[in-house]
Amino acid sequence: MQNTKGFWCVQMGLVALLYGVVLFHAGALFPCWPWAGPVGVVLMMLFHASEIPIARKALVGSGIPRARQILLIVLFGYTWWGGAKRGVLG
């Protein structure tokens, strides 16, 4: 199952959905702080950015350009580079 493109695309879709939930609904949890949503999204991206060193080592020789790797790691984290490491995503 983890070697199918559909599996990894669903995971990335769920991450994108989570970005939307955090962005638009964090204000309901913190009504007196209007920046809660954008700050939550930035924190998620920083968490994913912490995976860059591990992911870059895992993707050595994959042929995927470095800038594309970094962008997709920051946006989707393991849900992208896990599939790219298996050769399912590119």
N, C-alpha and C positions, 0 to 999 in steps of 0.2 A: 504494500500500500504506500509506503514512503518513497517508493521509486516511481511514482506516477506524478506527472506534471499537475494534474488536477488537485491532488492532495496539497501540494505546496501553494498552488494558487488560492485554494480555499483558505489556507492559513494566512496568507498575505491579505486576502480580503477581510478576514476577521481583524487583523491588525489595523487596516484602514478604517474599519467600522469602529474600533476602539478609539482611534484618533478622533473620529467624529463625535463619539459619545463624550469623551473627555472635553473636547473643545466646546460643545454646545450645552452640556449638562453639568459641568463642574460649577457653574454659577448657581445652580439649584442647591448644591451642597454648601457653597460659600457665598450667600447672597450679598454680603457686605464687601466682597472682594471681586470686582469686575474682571480682574486679570487672571482669575483662577483657571479658566479654560486654556488660554494661550500658554500660561506657565506650565500647566500639566502636559501639554503637547511637547514643549521644549524639554521638560524632564524626561519624557519617554524617548525623545531623540537622543538626549545625552546618555541615557542608559544603553540604547542601541549602539551609540558611538563607542562605548567602552568595549564592545565586541570586536572592534576593527583589528587590533593586533592578532587575535586568535583566528578571525576569519581570513585575514590576508595570508596567514601561514597555511590555512586549510585550502586556500584557492590558488596556491602557487602552481603555475603551469596550466591553469585552466584556459588561458587565452582571453579572458575577460578583461577589458581595459581597467586600469587602476581607478580612474575617476568614476566609472560606472559601478565598480565594486563598492567604493566608499559611499557613494550616494545611496545605493540600494541597501547597504548595511545600516546606514543611519536611519533610513525610512522603515525598514522591515526587520532588521536584526537577523536572528537565526532562521526565521521563517523564509528568508531569501537565501542566505548563504548555506544553509543546510541542504537545500535542494540543488544549489549550484555545485556544492562539493560532490554530490552524487552524480552530477552530470545531467540532471533532469532539467534544471533552469540554466539560462545563459545570460 
